[in-house]
Amino acid sequence: MTATAAGLGSLPVRPELVGEVPYGAPQLEVPYRLNVNENPYPPSERVAAEVATAVAAAARSMNRYPERDAIELRSDLARYLGHGLSADQVWAANGSNEVMLHVLMAFGGPGRAACSFAPTYSMYPEYARDTHTAWTTVPRRADFTVDPGAAVAAITERQPDVVLVASPNNPTGTSVALDTIAAIAGAAPGVVVVDEAYYEFARAGTPSALELLPEFPRLAVTRTMSKAFAFAGGRLGYLAASTAFVDALRIVRLPYHLSTVTQAVARVALANADELLAAVDKLRSNRDDLARWLIGRGLQVADSDANFVLFGRLADRQATWQALLDRGVLIRIVGPDGWLRVSAGTDEEMVAFKAALSEILATEKGRLL
């Protein structure tokens, strides 16, 4: 039974939570799950064995609290990111969701505001709601890029305390130009967080906002191991910023927020980065092939640097989504009306998706606008 089924209105919850439902994409047992942008390639037996060894070693000290600030893990993350970063410039938590919540806890709150560029990640307003931070958005262009002039004008007028910039953006996959991020960081009175959860899937030559950290001390860049590292079940997100920025997050984090097991397994994954990231090129290729295929069927496709494709415009996206599900293919209803998002998957998964959608496009349920 969900919280809403139990009747939130009968409990003394905060008023803004009444009528709300828990966040989450459908988790359905179907042959082809292409709705949450997971990496479909599991770790090799060798890496899985190293993970098991690390967990067994961690289990022998689980009567003790974990290393509170995860220094060794943060050192490994700093080495992976490069750019001259050190451990005290990196923060880690249970997924980039918790990292973002830490950011809003430290820099948002009552009487403060956060801003982003819509459409964007649907969890951002929930972080704001949960921290009593006012939420506002600036519309993206029709092609889902961020207009730097409009962004700077809105920031100058609204004076938000936190600006969240997803690049590549979810659900559109659109990257934000580095000069646009610099313009935003230059105009923002508070902190700017560039969410690079899907950065490893970006096309060659796409710069990271990590390059801007030395110039903007109130800028931070977040990443996750869930996607490219095929570590969604491990729950490890991280942030790079100035030491002072990281110290602000350390103030609001719960004690011992990263378990001994999480730290140990994440370090194994980082030690095997070359192998775990090997599937990225394949997924990037399948994404680009999928985009071309969809365009060839008369659909509009957002330019994507992520491991998914947003496509439309469908007269009834709910009907199309359901028709795909009826054929064993689960994708995501997200983004502007008329659009759907599909994750890049294995060759088998892509064949199944294309076959199912081809059937649907020939019916009323696949009618385009």
N, C-alpha and C positions, 0 to 999 in steps of 0.2 A: 504494500500500500504506500503510495506517495504521500508526502507531507500535505499536499493540497487535498488529496482524497480524505485525509483525516480531518480536514476542516481547519485551516489556519485562522479563519475568522473567529473561532471559539477560543483561541489562545492569545495571550497578551504580547504578540509579536509586534515589531515595529510596523507602523501603518503602511509604509511603502512596500512591505513584503506580502501584504494581503493580496491574494489573487495571483501572485507570482508562482511559477513552476520551476523545478530544478533544471539547470542547464544540462544539455547533453544531446548528442546526436543519437539516432536509433542504433541500438546494438542488437541486430537480428541475425539469426542463424540462417544465412543464405549462401549459395555457392560462391557468389562474387560480391565482396564487400569493398566498395570503392567510394565510401562516403566520408572518411575522416583522415584522408591524406597520410595513411600509414605507409611505411616502407614495406612492400610485400615480401621481401627477401629476408628470411630469418638468419641469425648468425650461423656460421659453420659449426660442425661438431667439435672442431678444435677450440674455437672461441667459447662455445657452450661449456666445454670441459674446463676451460680456464675460469669461467664464471662460477662454475660449481665449486672449484677449488677455493676461489676467493670467498665464496659464501661460507664454506665449511670453516675456513680460517676465522672469518668474522664471527661465526657462531660461538667460537671458543671464548670470546670476550664479551658476549652479549649481556652478561651480568653487570657490565659497566656501561655508563652512558657513552654515546659516540663522541668523537672529537668534535667539540662544539662549533668551531669555525671552519672545519674541513680544509685545513691549510694544504695538505698534500694534494687533495683533489683540485683545489683552486690553482695550485702551482701547475698541475697537469693541464688544466684548462687554459691557463695563460700561455703555456708553451704551444698548445694547439692553435690558439688564435694568433700568436706572433705579435707583430706591430710593437715590439718592445714592451709588452705588458708584463707586469709582475703579479704575484698572487694577491697582494693587497689592493690591486685594481680590478679584481674579479670577484663576483659573488655567485653563489650557487644555491638552488632551492629545489623543491619538489615540482619540477616542471616550470616552464616560463610563466605559467599562470601564477604560481606563488611568488615568483620574482616580481611580476607586475603588481601583485597585491601589496608586496613590501614597498614598492615605489609609491603607490597611492597612499599607503599608511604613513609614509615618511614625508611626502610632499603635498598630498591632498588633504582632505578632511573638511570638517564644517567651515563654511565661509570661504572655501577654496574651490577652484574649478579645473576641470580637465577638458582637453579639446583633441579631436582627431578629424580625419577626413573620410567622409562617407561616400560609398559603402565601405565598411572595414570590418574587422574582427568583432563578432557579436558579443564576446566576453568583455570588451572594454567598458561598455556602460554598466555592466554588472560589477566590475571592480569599483567603479565610481559610486554606484549605489551602496555597495557594502561598506564603503569608507566614508559615507556622507559627503561625497565630493560632487559638486554640480557638474553636469555633463553637457557638452555642446559639440556640434560637428560643423565642418565646412564641406560643402558639396565638392566632389571631384568633377573633372570634366567628363564629357560624354564617353571618352575612351578610357575612363577610369584613372587617368594620370592626375597628379596634383598640380594645380596652377600656382606657381610661386608667388605671383602678384596677389592673387586672391588669398593665399595662405598668410602672407605677411600682413595684408590689410586686416584680416580677421583677427590675427594674433595681436596686432597693435591696438585694435578696437576693444577686444574682449579681455586682454591681459590674463590669459589662463596661467595657472600655477604649474600645470603639467600638460605637455603636448605629446601625444602618442602617434608615431608615424610607422605604419607597417610597410616594410619594404624587403622582399616582395609582399604585396598586400594580400590579405585573406578577406574576402573570397575571390578576388579578381586575378591574383597572381602578378599584378603590376608592380614593377620596381619604381622607386622614386629617385630621380636624378640627384647626384651628390651635391650639385650646386643649389638645388631646391632645398635639400636638407640643411645646407649651410645657411641659406637665407632664413629658414625657419629658426634655426638655432641662434642666429644673430638677432632676430626680432623678439624671441621669447623672453619674457621677464623671469620665468622660472626654469624648470628643467625640461629637457626634450629627450624622449626615449625612442630610439629607432628599433623596431621589432624585426629582427632578421631571422625569424624562425625557419624560413625556407631558403636562406641565402645559398646554401651549398648547391641548390638546384638551378641557380641563376646561370644565364648564358655566359660563356667565356668573355672576360673583359668587363663584367659588371663590377664596379667598385663597391667596397664595403664602407659603411659609415665609420668603421673603426679608424679609417684614415683621418677623420676629423676630430678625434678625441683630444689630441694635443692642443688644438685651436680653441675648443669649446669645453671649459671645465664643468659646465652643467649639462653636458650631453652624455647619454649612456646608450649602449647597444646591447640588446638581448638576443640570445640564441637558445636553441633547444637541442637535445640529443634525441628527441622523440622521432624526428623525421629522417634525416639523412643517415643517422647512426643506427636506424632500426631499433631504437631503444624506448619506444613508447611505453612499454610495460615497466621500464626502469624508473621513469619519472625523474628526469634531471634537466633542469633549465638553468641558464646562467646569464650573467650580465657583466659587461666591461665598462668601466668608467674611471673617474678620478678616485683616489684613495678616500677623499672626503665624502664623495657620493656613496661609496661602498660602506663607509662607517655609518652613514645615516640609515642604511638598510639593516645593519647589524643591531642598531638600537631597537628596531621594531620587530625583528624576527623572534619567533618563539624559541625558547631554549631547546637545544638539541633537535633542531627541526629536520636535519638530514640523518637518517639512520646509519648505523655502522654498515649494514648490508648495502644500502644505496651507494654510499661512498665507495665501498670496495668494488662493487660491480661496475660503477661508472668509470673507475680507474682502469679496469680491465678493457672496457670498451674503447677508451682513449688510447690505450697501449696498442690496440688493434685497429686504429683509425683507418689505415690504408686498406685493409681488407673490408671493413664494414662500409666504407664509403665507395667501394668499387662498383656497387650497384647504382650509384648516382648517375653515372653516364648513361646507363641503360634506361633508367627512368626518365631522364631528360630527353633521350631520343624517342621514347614511347610517347611522352607528352607532346613533342613537336609533331610526330606522326599523327597523333590523335587530333591535334588542332587542325592540321591540313585536311584530315578526313572529314571533320565536322564542317569545315568551310566548304568542302566539295559537295556537301549535302544541303547547302543553302543556309546553314546556320551562322549566326554571328558568334565570334569567339574573341574573348578578351586576351590581349597579349600577355603571356604568362612566363614568369621566371621562377615559378614554384613547381611542385610535383602534382599539379592539378590543372584543370581547364574549366573555366566558366563559360557556358555556352547558352545561347538563346536565339531569337526571342520566341518563346512558345506561347500559343494562345491560352493554354491551360497547363501550366507546369506541374500542378498537382496530379493531373490525369496522366501526364507523361511519366512522372516519377513512379506512380502506382503501376503503370503498365510495365515499366522496367522491373519493378519489384516482383510483379507477377511472373516474370521470366527469370527470376533468381538473381537479378542485378540490383544492388543497393547503392544509390548515389545520394547526393545531398540537395535538399531544397534550401537555398540560402542566397543572399544577395537580392538585387532588384527584382521586382515582379517580372515574370517571363523568363527568368534565367535559372539554370541548374548548374551544379558543380560536380565534376567527376574526377576522381583521383587517377593519376597515371599508375598502371599496374603491370603485372607480368604480361607476356605475349598472350597467354591463354585468357587472361582477364580482359585484355583489350579486344580480342576476337569475340568473346562472349558479349561484351558491351556493344560493339559495333553491330553484331548480328541482331541483338535485341532491339537496338534503336532503329536499325534499318526497317525492321518489321513495323515498328510503331509509327515511324514517319509516313508510312503508307496508309495510315489510318487517321481517323478524326482526332484521336488522342495525341497525335504528333503534329497537329496543325501549327504552322508558324504564323506569327503576326506579320 
